[in-house]
């Protein structure tokens, strides 16, 4: 699809996600996948999940120490196999085990952010556990937990939004939640852009020109810069009458409509015919 193994190594379009049975017990399948990815020079994660209070200490600090040790073991093994192998850290994913139900809590505020600091210390990228929720449907809880996790992981400096759309403690996925999270991620990216300060954006001369009795609505400065602001594609900003006239739809209803519109109408860019024939040959030989 990309022009060969060397081209894929130079410009990878995917990354392996490897779950490990325990930080101190590395199962054969996980190690085989790690060595294969390293040999090909492809990026991968290596994730020894720790459930606090079950497979590791209940304290966040102890769980991080355990998970970090297991993840660093995978990092070292990958470099021994092939030095320079690209690895995306996961922090070992130290999840809280809710002791009232013994269920993995995806929305716990202490699960992830502190792990990002370790990645920064090592100078390696790390994914953020974002856009997920313990709620069973895309409701107010799901929106709140998704928004908090996306913002907190972004502020901490995670480079990848992972688990977007996961509900029910990671047991299911919602296309409505994916669409909602896409909006939340766009909102956060706009916030993270920062504020550009120069003579044009400060517009002090223009403010003086307009004065206290003028308005800026029809000005050339407004026409020039208004599109630099972020405009939502899903959040509603109409007045009440316009919202009601459009059907008084909830956020979830709008997300569902948008999700199905994408599924029904999106046309991915087709692969070249010679690539399709090559892939068909590979599949046929595998069968």
C-alpha positions as CSV (number, residue, x, y, z in Angstrom):
1,X,0.0,0.0,0.0
2,X,2.8,2.4,0.8
3,X,5.4,1.2,-1.7
4,X,7.4,-1.5,0.2
5,X,8.9,-2.4,3.6
6,X,11.5,0.3,3.6
7,X,9.0,3.0,2.7
8,X,6.7,1.7,5.5
9,X,9.5,2.0,7.9
10,X,10.3,5.5,6.9
11,X,6.6,6.6,6.9
12,X,4.6,4.2,9.0
13,X,0.8,4.4,8.7
14,X,0.1,2.2,11.7
15,X,1.5,1.2,15.1
16,X,1.3,-2.1,16.9
17,X,-0.6,-2.2,20.2
18,X,0.7,-5.0,22.5
19,X,-1.0,-6.0,25.8
20,X,1.3,-7.8,28.2
21,X,-0.1,-10.2,30.9
22,X,1.9,-8.6,33.8
23,X,4.8,-6.3,34.3
24,X,6.8,-9.1,35.9
25,X,5.5,-11.9,33.7
26,X,5.8,-11.3,29.9
27,X,3.8,-13.7,27.9
28,X,5.1,-15.4,24.8
29,X,2.6,-13.8,22.3
30,X,3.4,-10.3,23.5
31,X,7.2,-10.8,23.2
32,X,6.8,-12.4,19.7
33,X,4.8,-9.3,18.5
34,X,7.4,-6.9,20.1
35,X,10.3,-8.7,18.4
36,X,8.5,-8.8,15.1
37,X,7.8,-5.1,15.1
38,X,11.3,-4.3,16.2
39,X,12.8,-6.4,13.5
40,X,10.7,-4.5,10.9
41,X,11.5,-1.2,12.5
42,X,7.8,-0.4,13.0
43,X,6.5,1.7,15.9
44,X,4.7,-0.2,18.7
45,X,3.5,0.1,22.2
46,X,4.1,-2.4,25.0
47,X,1.5,-2.3,27.7
48,X,1.7,-4.2,31.0
49,X,-1.6,-3.2,32.4
50,X,-1.8,-2.9,36.2
51,X,-5.1,-2.9,38.0
52,X,-4.5,-1.0,41.2
53,X,-5.3,-3.2,44.2
54,X,-5.5,-6.4,42.1
55,X,-2.4,-7.0,39.9
56,X,-0.4,-4.2,41.6
57,X,-0.4,-2.0,44.6
58,X,-3.5,0.0,45.3
59,X,-1.5,3.2,45.7
60,X,-1.0,5.1,42.4
61,X,2.7,5.6,43.1
62,X,3.3,1.9,43.6
63,X,1.3,0.9,40.6
64,X,3.2,3.4,38.4
65,X,6.6,2.0,39.6
66,X,5.5,-1.6,38.8
67,X,4.0,-0.7,35.4
68,X,6.9,1.4,34.5
69,X,9.4,-1.4,35.2
70,X,7.4,-3.8,32.9
71,X,7.2,-1.2,30.1
72,X,10.9,-0.4,30.3
73,X,11.7,-4.1,30.1
74,X,9.8,-4.1,26.8
75,X,11.6,-1.0,25.6
76,X,15.0,-2.5,26.3
77,X,14.1,-5.8,24.6
78,X,13.0,-3.9,21.5
79,X,16.3,-2.0,21.4
80,X,18.3,-5.2,21.8
81,X,16.5,-6.7,18.9
82,X,17.0,-3.6,16.8
83,X,18.5,-0.4,18.1
84,X,16.4,2.7,17.3
85,X,13.1,0.8,17.2
86,X,10.4,3.4,17.6
87,X,8.4,2.8,20.8
88,X,5.3,4.7,22.0
89,X,5.1,4.5,25.8
90,X,1.8,3.8,27.5
91,X,2.8,4.3,31.1
92,X,1.8,0.7,31.7
93,X,-1.8,1.9,32.0
94,X,-2.3,1.8,35.8
95,X,-6.1,1.6,36.1
96,X,-8.1,2.0,39.3
97,X,-10.0,-1.1,40.3
98,X,-13.3,0.1,41.9
99,X,-13.4,-1.9,45.2
100,X,-17.1,-1.6,45.4
101,X,-17.6,-3.5,42.2
102,X,-14.1,-4.9,41.2
103,X,-14.6,-3.2,37.8
104,X,-11.8,-1.4,35.9
105,X,-12.6,2.3,36.2
106,X,-11.7,4.1,33.0
107,X,-12.9,7.5,34.2
108,X,-10.8,7.7,37.3
109,X,-8.8,11.0,37.5
110,X,-5.6,9.4,38.8
111,X,-5.3,6.8,36.1
112,X,-3.0,8.5,33.5
113,X,-1.7,12.0,33.7
114,X,1.2,11.4,36.1
115,X,2.5,8.7,33.8
116,X,3.1,11.3,31.0
117,X,5.7,13.0,33.2
118,X,7.8,9.8,33.1
119,X,7.6,9.8,29.3
120,X,8.8,13.4,29.2
121,X,11.7,12.4,31.4
122,X,12.7,9.6,29.0
123,X,12.2,11.9,26.0
124,X,9.7,9.4,24.4
125,X,6.2,9.8,23.1
126,X,3.2,8.5,25.1
127,X,-0.4,8.0,24.4
128,X,-3.2,9.4,26.5
129,X,-6.2,7.5,27.7
130,X,-8.8,10.0,26.5
131,X,-12.3,10.3,25.3
132,X,-13.5,7.2,27.3
133,X,-16.0,6.8,30.1
134,X,-17.5,4.2,32.5
135,X,-21.0,5.3,31.5
136,X,-23.1,2.8,29.5
137,X,-24.3,5.2,26.9
138,X,-23.3,8.6,25.5
139,X,-24.9,10.6,28.3
140,X,-23.9,13.5,30.5
141,X,-21.4,11.3,32.4
142,X,-19.8,10.1,29.2
143,X,-19.4,13.7,27.9
144,X,-18.0,14.9,31.2
145,X,-15.4,12.1,31.6
146,X,-14.4,12.3,28.0
147,X,-13.9,16.1,28.1
148,X,-11.9,16.0,31.4
149,X,-9.7,13.1,30.1
150,X,-9.0,14.8,26.7
151,X,-8.1,18.1,28.3
152,X,-6.1,16.7,31.2
153,X,-4.0,14.4,29.0
154,X,-3.4,17.2,26.5
155,X,-2.3,19.6,29.2
156,X,0.0,16.9,30.6
157,X,1.6,16.6,27.1
158,X,0.4,13.2,25.8
159,X,0.9,13.0,22.0
160,X,-1.8,10.5,21.1
161,X,-5.6,10.4,21.9
162,X,-6.3,6.7,22.7
163,X,-9.5,4.9,23.6
164,X,-11.8,7.6,22.1
165,X,-15.4,6.4,22.2
166,X,-14.9,3.6,24.7
167,X,-17.8,3.2,27.1
168,X,-18.7,0.7,29.9
169,X,-15.1,0.6,31.3
170,X,-13.7,-0.3,27.8
171,X,-16.2,-3.1,27.2
172,X,-17.9,-1.4,24.3
173,X,-17.6,1.4,21.8
174,X,-20.1,4.0,20.6
175,X,-20.1,5.8,17.2
176,X,-22.0,8.6,18.8
177,X,-19.4,9.0,21.5
178,X,-16.6,9.0,18.8
179,X,-18.3,11.9,17.0
180,X,-18.8,13.8,20.3
181,X,-15.1,13.2,21.2
182,X,-14.0,14.4,17.8
183,X,-15.7,17.8,18.6
184,X,-14.1,17.8,22.1
185,X,-10.7,17.1,20.6
186,X,-11.1,19.9,18.1
187,X,-12.2,22.3,20.9
188,X,-9.1,21.3,22.9
189,X,-6.7,21.7,19.9
190,X,-8.1,25.2,19.3
191,X,-7.5,26.1,23.0
192,X,-3.9,24.7,22.8
193,X,-3.0,26.9,19.8
194,X,-2.2,29.8,22.1
195,X,-2.7,33.5,21.4
196,X,-0.7,35.3,18.7
197,X,0.3,38.8,19.8
198,X,1.4,41.3,17.1
199,X,0.4,44.7,15.8
200,X,-2.2,43.2,13.5
201,X,-3.9,41.1,16.2
202,X,-3.7,43.8,18.9
203,X,-5.3,46.2,16.4
204,X,-4.6,49.2,18.6
205,X,-4.6,51.7,15.7
206,X,-7.8,50.1,14.5
207,X,-9.4,50.4,17.9
208,X,-8.4,54.1,18.0
209,X,-9.9,54.6,14.5
210,X,-13.2,53.0,15.4
211,X,-13.4,54.9,18.7
212,X,-16.1,54.6,21.3
213,X,-19.1,55.3,19.0
214,X,-18.3,52.9,16.2
215,X,-18.7,49.1,15.8
216,X,-16.4,46.4,14.5
217,X,-19.0,44.1,12.9
218,X,-18.7,45.3,9.3
219,X,-15.1,46.2,9.4
220,X,-12.3,44.8,7.1
221,X,-10.4,43.7,10.2
222,X,-13.3,41.5,11.3
223,X,-13.8,40.1,7.8
224,X,-10.1,39.3,7.6
225,X,-9.8,37.5,10.9
226,X,-13.1,36.0,12.0
227,X,-12.4,32.7,10.4
228,X,-9.4,32.2,12.7
229,X,-11.8,31.4,15.5
230,X,-13.0,27.8,16.1
231,X,-16.5,27.1,14.9
232,X,-18.1,23.8,16.1
233,X,-19.6,21.3,13.8
234,X,-21.7,19.5,16.4
235,X,-22.2,21.9,19.4
236,X,-25.2,24.1,19.1
237,X,-24.8,27.9,19.3
238,X,-28.1,29.1,17.9
239,X,-30.6,31.0,19.9
240,X,-33.5,29.0,21.5
241,X,-36.0,29.8,18.7
242,X,-33.6,28.6,15.9
243,X,-32.6,25.5,17.9
244,X,-36.3,24.7,18.4
245,X,-37.1,25.3,14.8
246,X,-34.3,22.8,13.8
247,X,-36.0,20.1,15.8
248,X,-34.8,20.8,19.3
249,X,-32.3,18.0,19.0
250,X,-30.1,16.9,21.9
251,X,-26.3,16.6,21.5
252,X,-26.6,12.8,21.3
253,X,-29.3,13.0,18.6
254,X,-27.1,15.3,16.5
255,X,-24.1,13.1,17.1
256,X,-26.0,10.0,15.9
257,X,-27.2,11.8,12.8
258,X,-23.7,12.9,12.0
259,X,-22.2,9.5,12.6
260,X,-24.6,7.7,10.3
261,X,-24.2,10.5,7.7
262,X,-20.5,9.8,7.7
263,X,-21.0,6.1,7.5
264,X,-23.4,6.3,4.6
265,X,-21.7,9.0,2.5
266,X,-17.9,9.0,3.2
267,X,-15.9,7.9,0.2
268,X,-12.3,6.9,1.1
269,X,-9.7,7.6,-1.5
270,X,-9.4,4.3,-3.5
271,X,-6.1,2.5,-3.7
272,X,-4.4,2.3,-7.1
273,X,-5.5,-0.7,-9.2
274,X,-2.0,-2.3,-9.2
275,X,-1.9,-2.1,-5.4
276,X,-5.4,-3.7,-5.1
277,X,-4.3,-6.6,-7.4
278,X,-1.2,-7.2,-5.3
279,X,-3.2,-7.2,-2.1
280,X,-5.8,-9.6,-3.6
281,X,-2.9,-11.9,-4.6
282,X,-1.5,-11.8,-1.0
283,X,-4.9,-12.6,0.5
284,X,-5.5,-15.4,-2.0
285,X,-2.2,-17.0,-1.2
286,X,-2.8,-16.7,2.5
287,X,-6.2,-18.5,2.1
